[in-house]
Amino acid sequence: MSGFTMSGFTMSGTQYIAFLRLLSGRSNPERRQPHYLLSVSEPMAIGRDLRCEIALDASLYGSVSRRHAEILPILGFESPQGERFWQVCDLNSSNGTFVNGDRLQGCQVLQVGDRIMLGQNGPELLFEYQPQDEGQPLDNFGVALGTFPPALDPTLPPPKNRVKQEDVSLTQLFPILSTGRELTQKAYLVPAVVTIMFVVLLFLAIGNPAMFNLLLAAYLAIAALYFIYQLCGKQKPWWLLMAVATITALILLSPILDLFTLVFHHFLPGDLSSTNAATNFWVLLVKMFFGAGLMEELLKALPVFIALGLGVRLRSPLRSRVGVWEPLDGILLGAASAVGFSLMETLGVYVPATYKSSLLGGQEAAQLAGLQLLIPRVLGLVAGHMAYSGYFGYFIGLSVLRFRQRWLILGVGLCTAAGLHTLWNAAGMLSPVFLAFVGVLSYAFLGAAILKARSLSPTRSQNFATRLR
């Protein structure tokens, strides 16, 4: 005999029932606490919002978020004996969710006897899972007599979550009524809105090649930066990232660039103006290292060092939001600086040069050639400028954590980033296969730095990309 119920199912004459028991006695010390049967097919939200399947008294549990946590059945993983499994997930609550005293990061499979606490010293729920023999007498709520203590006092109102499985709620018919905060945090609403805005602007820019190229390049660069932001998992204000990109762009328009060019192209062997196809490869490699690798990586790092210095002088909360206090900060700001550098270099140098050299084929052909160059240059940011600058940013942040060895750390980071940059520049002269290899290698270096930075992070428990405990 087999069948399904709200909180369990029947197999070989045994029905398994999963439920949460509220342990906190704050609601009424004279009355036993209720328990809440768990669905075998639907997630159940816990919080102060009356629309939650398990709604807690807002006047008693002010530390509980409106939608604090969620209990979800793990479908398709029942055991041969008919046992099912559930997991608890935190819904980005303000005060956190704790399982057996440990703060929950993401989701965790529940074991019998696990204690779920909503916030520090908040209400505590006990997860229980019990078999119920077929034919056992049922109480007024359809639960076997003797399975639970008299917490199911008929004088208590029926728990909200006891609805028949076939019933459809208003929020199931219109999901947007219940998502609320989750819509912006878990459904990528903001990236979708930004994308839609750029799509509309691109439509409006048709017929204006310069504006179209600017909008397309900006969108691709922001998308690449957002990708790195999600990998890092460190909250950093976007206004700061955009400010760093803008500062880098302004540096390229200032006399600072002339000073860097003088030092690295004239005082150091980085002059690339005299190079041609006949130049010895190893000589070219040295020139690339000084004239492109070292010079450009140091230049892109200037806004990161500015943020580091500002962070020391500012007061909280700007101190932690603006400053560079760990490798993740350095990676994010380094990647943002690469956006400003690449946009200026692509739109200000390479695309105009390609346009001019292609004018013999007509204006339309020249515009197409410029667009064809723009897309791969900006799309390849994560394996190009963003990879080098983000990698060096890791070492800038690491030098803050390991201050006594800061010069060794910064030296290794700068030379490695410059070396990857040099290999990329030189690879294009050898073969496309080698170019692809260097691109993958550069991204691998950045990815490894991000993973290491997350493990070293002093704020690892708050990292939204970290799921290890």
TITIKE-608450 format. One record per residue (C-alpha): residue in three letters; x, y, z. Coordinates in steps of 0.25 Angstrom, whole numbers, plus 5000, padded with zeros to 4 digits. Layout:
# TITIKE-608450
@type ALA, x X, y Y, z Z
...
This chain:
# TITIKE-608450
@type MET, x 5000, y 5000, z 5000
@type SER, x 5005, y 5014, z 4997
@type GLY, x 5001, y 5028, z 4998
@type PHE, x 5005, y 5042, z 5000
@type THR, x 5001, y 5052, z 5012
@type MET, x 5005, y 5066, z 5015
@type SER, x 5016, y 5062, z 5024
@type GLY, x 5020, y 5048, z 5021
@type PHE, x 5017, y 5036, z 5012
@type THR, x 5013, y 5021, z 5014
@type MET, x 5022, y 5010, z 5010
@type SER, x 5020, y 4995, z 5015
@type GLY, x 5010, y 4999, z 5025
@type THR, x 5018, y 5010, z 5032
@type GLN, x 5016, y 5025, z 5030
@type TYR, x 5028, y 5034, z 5033
@type ILE, x 5025, y 5048, z 5039
@type ALA, x 5034, y 5060, z 5039
@type PHE, x 5032, y 5072, z 5048
@type LEU, x 5038, y 5084, z 5055
@type ARG, x 5035, y 5086, z 5070
@type LEU, x 5036, y 5100, z 5076
@type LEU, x 5045, y 5098, z 5088
@type SER, x 5044, y 5113, z 5093
@type GLY, x 5035, y 5115, z 5104
@type ARG, x 5033, y 5130, z 5102
@type SER, x 5019, y 5129, z 5096
@type ASN, x 5012, y 5124, z 5108
@type PRO, x 5019, y 5116, z 5119
@type GLU, x 5006, y 5110, z 5123
@type ARG, x 5003, y 5104, z 5109
@type ARG, x 5011, y 5093, z 5102
@type GLN, x 5018, y 5098, z 5090
@type PRO, x 5012, y 5094, z 5076
@type HIS, x 5019, y 5086, z 5065
@type TYR, x 5019, y 5088, z 5050
@type LEU, x 5017, y 5077, z 5040
@type LEU, x 5027, y 5078, z 5028
@type SER, x 5022, y 5076, z 5014
@type VAL, x 5028, y 5065, z 5005
@type SER, x 5027, y 5074, z 4993
@type GLU, x 5027, y 5089, z 4996
@type PRO, x 5037, y 5098, z 5003
@type MET, x 5032, y 5104, z 5016
@type ALA, x 5037, y 5118, z 5020
@type ILE, x 5039, y 5122, z 5035
@type GLY, x 5038, y 5136, z 5039
@type ARG, x 5029, y 5147, z 5045
@type ASP, x 5022, y 5150, z 5032
@type LEU, x 5008, y 5144, z 5033
@type ARG, x 5009, y 5139, z 5019
@type CYS, x 5020, y 5129, z 5024
@type GLU, x 5016, y 5115, z 5025
@type ILE, x 5021, y 5115, z 5039
@type ALA, x 5018, y 5129, z 5044
@type LEU, x 5023, y 5133, z 5058
@type ASP, x 5018, y 5143, z 5067
@type ALA, x 5024, y 5157, z 5063
@type SER, x 5022, y 5162, z 5077
@type LEU, x 5030, y 5151, z 5083
@type TYR, x 5041, y 5149, z 5073
@type GLY, x 5045, y 5163, z 5068
@type SER, x 5059, y 5157, z 5065
@type VAL, x 5053, y 5148, z 5054
@type SER, x 5053, y 5153, z 5040
@type ARG, x 5040, y 5154, z 5032
@type ARG, x 5045, y 5142, z 5024
@type HIS, x 5056, y 5137, z 5032
@type ALA, x 5058, y 5122, z 5028
@type GLU, x 5052, y 5111, z 5019
@type ILE, x 5051, y 5096, z 5021
@type LEU, x 5051, y 5089, z 5008
@type PRO, x 5049, y 5074, z 5004
@type ILE, x 5060, y 5068, z 4997
@type LEU, x 5052, y 5061, z 4985
@type GLY, x 5057, y 5048, z 4979
@type PHE, x 5066, y 5044, z 4990
@type GLU, x 5057, y 5035, z 4999
@type SER, x 5063, y 5022, z 5004
@type PRO, x 5059, y 5008, z 5001
@type GLN, x 5052, y 5008, z 5015
@type GLY, x 5044, y 5020, z 5011
@type GLU, x 5051, y 5030, z 5019
@type ARG, x 5052, y 5045, z 5013
@type PHE, x 5061, y 5056, z 5015
@type TRP, x 5059, y 5071, z 5018
@type GLN, x 5069, y 5083, z 5018
@type VAL, x 5069, y 5096, z 5025
@type CYS, x 5073, y 5109, z 5017
@type ASP, x 5075, y 5123, z 5022
@type LEU, x 5068, y 5134, z 5014
@type ASN, x 5078, y 5145, z 5017
@type SER, x 5073, y 5148, z 5030
@type SER, x 5077, y 5159, z 5038
@type ASN, x 5082, y 5152, z 5050
@type GLY, x 5085, y 5138, z 5044
@type THR, x 5081, y 5124, z 5046
@type PHE, x 5088, y 5114, z 5055
@type VAL, x 5088, y 5099, z 5054
@type ASN, x 5093, y 5092, z 5067
@type GLY, x 5100, y 5105, z 5071
@type ASP, x 5107, y 5107, z 5058
@type ARG, x 5103, y 5119, z 5048
@type LEU, x 5097, y 5114, z 5035
@type GLN, x 5104, y 5117, z 5022
@type GLY, x 5094, y 5114, z 5011
@type CYS, x 5087, y 5101, z 5013
@type GLN, x 5089, y 5089, z 5022
@type VAL, x 5083, y 5075, z 5022
@type LEU, x 5075, y 5072, z 5035
@type GLN, x 5077, y 5060, z 5044
@type VAL, x 5068, y 5056, z 5055
@type GLY, x 5070, y 5064, z 5067
@type ASP, x 5076, y 5076, z 5060
@type ARG, x 5072, y 5089, z 5067
@type ILE, x 5070, y 5101, z 5058
@type MET, x 5071, y 5115, z 5065
@type LEU, x 5066, y 5127, z 5058
@type GLY, x 5076, y 5138, z 5062
@type GLN, x 5085, y 5138, z 5075
@type ASN, x 5076, y 5134, z 5086
@type GLY, x 5064, y 5134, z 5077
@type PRO, x 5053, y 5123, z 5076
@type GLU, x 5058, y 5109, z 5075
@type LEU, x 5052, y 5098, z 5067
@type LEU, x 5055, y 5083, z 5068
@type PHE, x 5055, y 5075, z 5056
@type GLU, x 5048, y 5061, z 5058
@type TYR, x 5045, y 5050, z 5049
@type GLN, x 5037, y 5038, z 5054
@type PRO, x 5030, y 5026, z 5048
@type GLN, x 5015, y 5023, z 5050
@type ASP, x 5009, y 5010, z 5048
@type GLU, x 4997, y 5008, z 5038
@type GLY, x 4984, y 5006, z 5045
@type GLN, x 4988, y 5014, z 5058
@type PRO, x 4977, y 5022, z 5063
@type LEU, x 4978, y 5037, z 5059
@type ASP, x 4975, y 5050, z 5066
@type ASN, x 4966, y 5061, z 5062
@type PHE, x 4978, y 5066, z 5053
@type GLY, x 4980, y 5053, z 5046
@type VAL, x 4993, y 5049, z 5054
@type ALA, x 4994, y 5036, z 5061
@type LEU, x 4991, y 5037, z 5076
@type GLY, x 5003, y 5035, z 5084
@type THR, x 5012, y 5041, z 5073
@type PHE, x 5013, y 5054, z 5080
@type PRO, x 5010, y 5060, z 5094
@type PRO, x 4997, y 5068, z 5096
@type ALA, x 5004, y 5080, z 5089
@type LEU, x 4993, y 5077, z 5079
@type ASP, x 4982, y 5082, z 5089
@type PRO, x 4969, y 5084, z 5081
@type THR, x 4967, y 5097, z 5088
@type LEU, x 4979, y 5102, z 5080
@type PRO, x 4976, y 5108, z 5066
@type PRO, x 4981, y 5098, z 5055
@type PRO, x 4995, y 5101, z 5051
@type LYS, x 4995, y 5109, z 5038
@type ASN, x 5004, y 5099, z 5031
@type ARG, x 4993, y 5088, z 5031
@type VAL, x 4987, y 5090, z 5018
@type LYS, x 4983, y 5079, z 5009
@type GLN, x 4993, y 5076, z 4998
@type GLU, x 4984, y 5079, z 4987
@type ASP, x 4981, y 5093, z 4992
@type VAL, x 4987, y 5104, z 4984
@type SER, x 4990, y 5117, z 4992
@type LEU, x 4990, y 5131, z 4986
@type THR, x 5005, y 5132, z 4987
@type GLN, x 5006, y 5120, z 4978
@type LEU, x 4997, y 5125, z 4968
@type PHE, x 5004, y 5139, z 4968
@type PRO, x 5019, y 5136, z 4973
@type ILE, x 5023, y 5151, z 4972
@type LEU, x 5014, y 5154, z 4984
@type SER, x 5023, y 5145, z 4993
@type THR, x 5037, y 5147, z 4988
@type GLY, x 5039, y 5161, z 4993
@type ARG, x 5054, y 5162, z 4998
@type GLU, x 5058, y 5149, z 4991
@type LEU, x 5054, y 5155, z 4977
@type THR, x 5066, y 5165, z 4978
@type GLN, x 5076, y 5156, z 4985
@type LYS, x 5074, y 5142, z 4979
@type ALA, x 5067, y 5145, z 4965
@type TYR, x 5078, y 5154, z 4959
@type LEU, x 5068, y 5165, z 4958
@type VAL, x 5078, y 5177, z 4958
@type PRO, x 5087, y 5170, z 4947
@type ALA, x 5074, y 5168, z 4939
@type VAL, x 5070, y 5183, z 4940
@type VAL, x 5084, y 5188, z 4936
@type THR, x 5083, y 5179, z 4924
@type ILE, x 5070, y 5184, z 4920
@type MET, x 5074, y 5198, z 4922
@type PHE, x 5086, y 5196, z 4913
@type VAL, x 5078, y 5189, z 4902
@type VAL, x 5069, y 5201, z 4902
@type LEU, x 5080, y 5210, z 4901
@type LEU, x 5087, y 5202, z 4890
@type PHE, x 5074, y 5202, z 4882
@type LEU, x 5074, y 5217, z 4883
@type ALA, x 5089, y 5218, z 4879
@type ILE, x 5087, y 5211, z 4866
@type GLY, x 5092, y 5220, z 4855
@type ASN, x 5102, y 5226, z 4865
@type PRO, x 5114, y 5217, z 4864
@type ALA, x 5123, y 5224, z 4875
@type MET, x 5111, y 5224, z 4885
@type PHE, x 5108, y 5209, z 4881
@type ASN, x 5122, y 5205, z 4883
@type LEU, x 5123, y 5212, z 4897
@type LEU, x 5110, y 5206, z 4902
@type LEU, x 5114, y 5192, z 4897
@type ALA, x 5128, y 5193, z 4903
@type ALA, x 5123, y 5198, z 4916
@type TYR, x 5112, y 5187, z 4917
@type LEU, x 5122, y 5176, z 4914
@type ALA, x 5132, y 5182, z 4924
@type ILE, x 5122, y 5183, z 4935
@type ALA, x 5117, y 5169, z 4933
@type ALA, x 5132, y 5164, z 4934
@type LEU, x 5134, y 5171, z 4947
@type TYR, x 5121, y 5166, z 4952
@type PHE, x 5126, y 5152, z 4949
@type ILE, x 5138, y 5154, z 4957
@type TYR, x 5130, y 5161, z 4968
@type GLN, x 5121, y 5148, z 4970
@type LEU, x 5133, y 5140, z 4970
@type CYS, x 5140, y 5148, z 4981
@type GLY, x 5127, y 5148, z 4990
@type LYS, x 5132, y 5161, z 4997
@type GLN, x 5122, y 5172, z 4999
@type LYS, x 5129, y 5185, z 4993
@type PRO, x 5120, y 5197, z 4989
@type TRP, x 5119, y 5198, z 4974
@type TRP, x 5120, y 5213, z 4974
@type LEU, x 5134, y 5210, z 4979
@type LEU, x 5137, y 5201, z 4968
@type MET, x 5132, y 5211, z 4958
@type ALA, x 5141, y 5222, z 4964
@type VAL, x 5153, y 5213, z 4963
@type ALA, x 5150, y 5210, z 4948
@type THR, x 5148, y 5225, z 4946
@type ILE, x 5161, y 5229, z 4953
@type THR, x 5169, y 5220, z 4945
@type ALA, x 5163, y 5226, z 4932
@type LEU, x 5166, y 5240, z 4937
@type ILE, x 5181, y 5235, z 4940
@type LEU, x 5182, y 5231, z 4925
@type LEU, x 5178, y 5245, z 4921
@type SER, x 5187, y 5252, z 4931
@type PRO, x 5202, y 5255, z 4931
@type ILE, x 5204, y 5243, z 4940
@type LEU, x 5204, y 5234, z 4928
@type ASP, x 5215, y 5243, z 4922
@type LEU, x 5223, y 5241, z 4934
@type PHE, x 5222, y 5226, z 4934
@type THR, x 5225, y 5226, z 4919
@type LEU, x 5238, y 5234, z 4922
@type VAL, x 5242, y 5225, z 4933
@type PHE, x 5239, y 5211, z 4926
@type HIS, x 5241, y 5214, z 4911
@type HIS, x 5254, y 5223, z 4913
@type PHE, x 5261, y 5221, z 4926
@type LEU, x 5257, y 5206, z 4926
@type PRO, x 5258, y 5197, z 4913
@type GLY, x 5243, y 5197, z 4910
@type ASP, x 5243, y 5206, z 4897
@type LEU, x 5234, y 5198, z 4888
@type SER, x 5234, y 5209, z 4876
@type SER, x 5246, y 5203, z 4869
@type THR, x 5241, y 5188, z 4869
@type ASN, x 5237, y 5181, z 4856
@type ALA, x 5235, y 5167, z 4851
@type ALA, x 5251, y 5166, z 4850
@type THR, x 5253, y 5169, z 4865
@type ASN, x 5258, y 5157, z 4873
@type PHE, x 5248, y 5150, z 4881
@type TRP, x 5255, y 5150, z 4894
@type VAL, x 5258, y 5165, z 4892
@type LEU, x 5244, y 5168, z 4889
@type LEU, x 5240, y 5160, z 4902
@type VAL, x 5249, y 5169, z 4910
@type LYS, x 5243, y 5181, z 4904
@type MET, x 5229, y 5176, z 4906
@type PHE, x 5232, y 5173, z 4921
@type PHE, x 5237, y 5187, z 4924
@type GLY, x 5229, y 5195, z 4914
@type ALA, x 5215, y 5188, z 4916
@type GLY, x 5215, y 5178, z 4927
@type LEU, x 5222, y 5186, z 4938
@type MET, x 5218, y 5200, z 4934
@type GLU, x 5203, y 5197, z 4932
@type GLU, x 5201, y 5188, z 4944
@type LEU, x 5207, y 5199, z 4953
@type LEU, x 5199, y 5209, z 4947
@type LYS, x 5186, y 5201, z 4949
@type ALA, x 5190, y 5199, z 4963
@type LEU, x 5191, y 5213, z 4967
@type PRO, x 5176, y 5215, z 4970
@type VAL, x 5177, y 5202, z 4979
@type PHE, x 5188, y 5208, z 4987
@type ILE, x 5180, y 5221, z 4988
@type ALA, x 5168, y 5213, z 4994
@type LEU, x 5178, y 5206, z 5003
@type GLY, x 5183, y 5219, z 5008
@type LEU, x 5169, y 5225, z 5009
@type GLY, x 5164, y 5213, z 5017
@type VAL, x 5174, y 5216, z 5028
@type ARG, x 5170, y 5230, z 5030
@type LEU, x 5155, y 5229, z 5029
@type ARG, x 5145, y 5226, z 5040
@type SER, x 5136, y 5214, z 5041
@type PRO, x 5128, y 5210, z 5033
@type LEU, x 5135, y 5216, z 5021
@type ARG, x 5148, y 5211, z 5027
@type SER, x 5144, y 5196, z 5024
@type ARG, x 5136, y 5199, z 5011
@type VAL, x 5147, y 5207, z 5004
@type GLY, x 5160, y 5202, z 5009
@type VAL, x 5168, y 5190, z 5005
@type TRP, x 5169, y 5181, z 5017
@type GLU, x 5170, y 5167, z 5011
@type PRO, x 5173, y 5161, z 4998
@type LEU, x 5158, y 5160, z 4993
@type ASP, x 5158, y 5176, z 4994
@type GLY, x 5170, y 5177, z 4986
@type ILE, x 5165, y 5167, z 4975
@type LEU, x 5152, y 5175, z 4974
@type LEU, x 5158, y 5188, z 4973
@type GLY, x 5169, y 5183, z 4963
@type ALA, x 5159, y 5177, z 4954
@type ALA, x 5151, y 5190, z 4954
@type SER, x 5163, y 5198, z 4951
@type ALA, x 5165, y 5189, z 4939
@type VAL, x 5151, y 5193, z 4934
@type GLY, x 5155, y 5207, z 4933
@type PHE, x 5169, y 5204, z 4927
@type SER, x 5163, y 5195, z 4916
@type LEU, x 5151, y 5204, z 4912
@type MET, x 5161, y 5215, z 4910
@type GLU, x 5171, y 5207, z 4903
@type THR, x 5161, y 5200, z 4894
@type LEU, x 5152, y 5212, z 4891
@type GLY, x 5162, y 5223, z 4891
@type VAL, x 5174, y 5216, z 4883
@type TYR, x 5171, y 5202, z 4877
@type VAL, x 5157, y 5204, z 4871
@type PRO, x 5160, y 5218, z 4865
@type ALA, x 5173, y 5213, z 4859
@type THR, x 5166, y 5201, z 4853
@type TYR, x 5155, y 5210, z 4848
@type LYS, x 5165, y 5219, z 4841
@type SER, x 5173, y 5207, z 4835
@type SER, x 5160, y 5201, z 4829
@type LEU, x 5154, y 5214, z 4823
@type LEU, x 5159, y 5210, z 4809
@type GLY, x 5148, y 5200, z 4809
@type GLY, x 5137, y 5210, z 4812
@type GLN, x 5132, y 5216, z 4825
@type GLU, x 5122, y 5204, z 4828
@type ALA, x 5134, y 5194, z 4826
@type ALA, x 5142, y 5203, z 4836
@type GLN, x 5131, y 5203, z 4846
@type LEU, x 5130, y 5188, z 4845
@type ALA, x 5145, y 5186, z 4847
@type GLY, x 5145, y 5195, z 4859
@type LEU, x 5133, y 5187, z 4865
@type GLN, x 5139, y 5174, z 4862
@type LEU, x 5152, y 5178, z 4870
@type LEU, x 5144, y 5184, z 4882
@type ILE, x 5136, y 5171, z 4885
@type PRO, x 5147, y 5161, z 4887
@type ARG, x 5156, y 5172, z 4894
@type VAL, x 5146, y 5175, z 4905
@type LEU, x 5140, y 5161, z 4905
@type GLY, x 5154, y 5156, z 4908
@type LEU, x 5155, y 5165, z 4921
@type VAL, x 5155, y 5153, z 4931
@type ALA, x 5166, y 5146, z 4924
@type GLY, x 5174, y 5159, z 4921
@type HIS, x 5175, y 5173, z 4928
@type MET, x 5165, y 5168, z 4939
@type ALA, x 5173, y 5156, z 4942
@type TYR, x 5186, y 5163, z 4943
@type SER, x 5181, y 5174, z 4951
@type GLY, x 5173, y 5166, z 4960
@type TYR, x 5184, y 5156, z 4962
@type PHE, x 5193, y 5168, z 4967
@type GLY, x 5182, y 5173, z 4975
@type TYR, x 5182, y 5160, z 4983
@type PHE, x 5197, y 5163, z 4987
@type ILE, x 5193, y 5177, z 4991
@type GLY, x 5183, y 5172, z 5000
@type LEU, x 5192, y 5160, z 5005
@type SER, x 5203, y 5171, z 5008
@type VAL, x 5193, y 5177, z 5018
@type LEU, x 5190, y 5164, z 5025
@type ARG, x 5205, y 5160, z 5025
@type PHE, x 5211, y 5174, z 5027
@type ARG, x 5225, y 5170, z 5032
@type GLN, x 5227, y 5163, z 5018
@type ARG, x 5220, y 5173, z 5010
@type TRP, x 5232, y 5177, z 5000
@type LEU, x 5234, y 5162, z 4997
@type ILE, x 5219, y 5160, z 4995
@type LEU, x 5218, y 5172, z 4986
@type GLY, x 5230, y 5169, z 4978
@type VAL, x 5226, y 5155, z 4975
@type GLY, x 5212, y 5160, z 4971
@type LEU, x 5216, y 5171, z 4962
@type CYS, x 5226, y 5162, z 4955
@type THR, x 5216, y 5151, z 4953
@type ALA, x 5205, y 5160, z 4948
@type ALA, x 5215, y 5167, z 4939
@type GLY, x 5220, y 5154, z 4934
@type LEU, x 5206, y 5149, z 4930
@type HIS, x 5203, y 5162, z 4923
@type THR, x 5216, y 5161, z 4915
@type LEU, x 5213, y 5146, z 4911
@type TRP, x 5200, y 5151, z 4906
@type ASN, x 5205, y 5162, z 4897
@type ALA, x 5216, y 5153, z 4892
@type ALA, x 5207, y 5141, z 4889
@type GLY, x 5199, y 5148, z 4879
@type MET, x 5212, y 5149, z 4870
@type LEU, x 5214, y 5134, z 4871
@type SER, x 5201, y 5126, z 4869
@type PRO, x 5186, y 5127, z 4873
@type VAL, x 5188, y 5114, z 4881
@type PHE, x 5199, y 5120, z 4890
@type LEU, x 5190, y 5132, z 4891
@type ALA, x 5178, y 5123, z 4896
@type PHE, x 5188, y 5116, z 4906
@type VAL, x 5193, y 5129, z 4912
@type GLY, x 5178, y 5134, z 4913
@type VAL, x 5174, y 5121, z 4921
@type LEU, x 5187, y 5122, z 4929
@type SER, x 5184, y 5136, z 4933
@type TYR, x 5170, y 5133, z 4937
@type ALA, x 5175, y 5121, z 4945
@type PHE, x 5184, y 5130, z 4953
@type LEU, x 5173, y 5139, z 4956
@type GLY, x 5163, y 5128, z 4960
@type ALA, x 5174, y 5122, z 4969
@type ALA, x 5176, y 5135, z 4975
@type ILE, x 5161, y 5137, z 4978
@type LEU, x 5160, y 5124, z 4984
@type LYS, x 5172, y 5126, z 4993
@type ALA, x 5167, y 5140, z 4997
@type ARG, x 5153, y 5134, z 5001
@type SER, x 5160, y 5124, z 5010
@type LEU, x 5169, y 5135, z 5016
@type SER, x 5158, y 5145, z 5018
@type PRO, x 5156, y 5150, z 5032
@type THR, x 5141, y 5152, z 5028
@type ARG, x 5139, y 5138, z 5022
@type SER, x 5127, y 5135, z 5030
@type GLN, x 5120, y 5147, z 5023
@type ASN, x 5125, y 5143, z 5009
@type PHE, x 5113, y 5141, z 5000
@type ALA, x 5121, y 5132, z 4991
@type THR, x 5127, y 5123, z 5002
@type ARG, x 5119, y 5111, z 5005
@type LEU, x 5129, y 5103, z 5013
@type ARG, x 5128, y 5105, z 5028
